[in-house]
Amino acid sequence: MDETNHERQDEDFVMVSALEHYSYCPRQCALIHREQTFDENLYTLRGRAAHERVEEETSSTEEGGHVERALPLWSERLGLFGKADLVEFHGEVPYPVEYKHGPVSGGRHADLQLCAQALCLEEMTGQTVPRGAVYQVTSRRRREVTFTPQLRELVSKTVLAIRAMLRETELPPPLAGRRCKKCSLKESCLPEVIAGRRRAKILYARLFVPEDPP
């Protein structure tokens, strides 16, 4: 299929939120967006609470600017759809704001999701969207993100990677790293078990080499 084809099938569209999931862990992305698996933990509950104010679709004027909450997004060119937590309009230029509960400083995964929102807004409005922001709810601070050519290209590559992953029959391997401790899907993913099984197979292959044929 031509990935630039504007007449996409519904199953070819990727959710904007999947980009952050894939950047954080491809296996997590597959469990959520392909297997429809989602479990709650303290971190997901905090994240849900952080989004409560912006989950209802509203339009308003605040501090002299137009604001849209829970704005539906789409891009026919990239095959993306989703919602923006908050979009401020500085004049006619959209400025997406993504609400997060986690640390405001570390955010390449959130940056990717935010840039995907910007690309959707550019296609929807015809306006160039140069910047947006990640809002850290706990500290009430914003971290501005510039949508560089490199970040825009990474969005396109990640969308293609996710689309290919969603068509696969096997799940990506687990990362089995420190980030797994905070993942709500740990019980469904079983990263230590699967990683341990792979390690055992490698060890077995090294220790028990079949004898050479006579």
Buried (B, 14 or more C-beta within 10 A) or exposed (E): EEEEEEEBEEEBBBBBBBBBBBBBBBBBBBBBBBEEBEBEBEEBEBBEEBBEBBEEEEEEEEEEEBBBBBBEBBBBBBBBBBBBBBBBBEEEBBBBBBBBBBEBEEBEBBBBBBBBBBBBBBBBBEBEBEBBBBBBBEEEEEBEBEBEEEBBEBBBEBBBBBBEBBEEEEBBEBBBEEEBEEBBBBEBBBBEEBBEEEEEEEEEEEEEEEEEEE
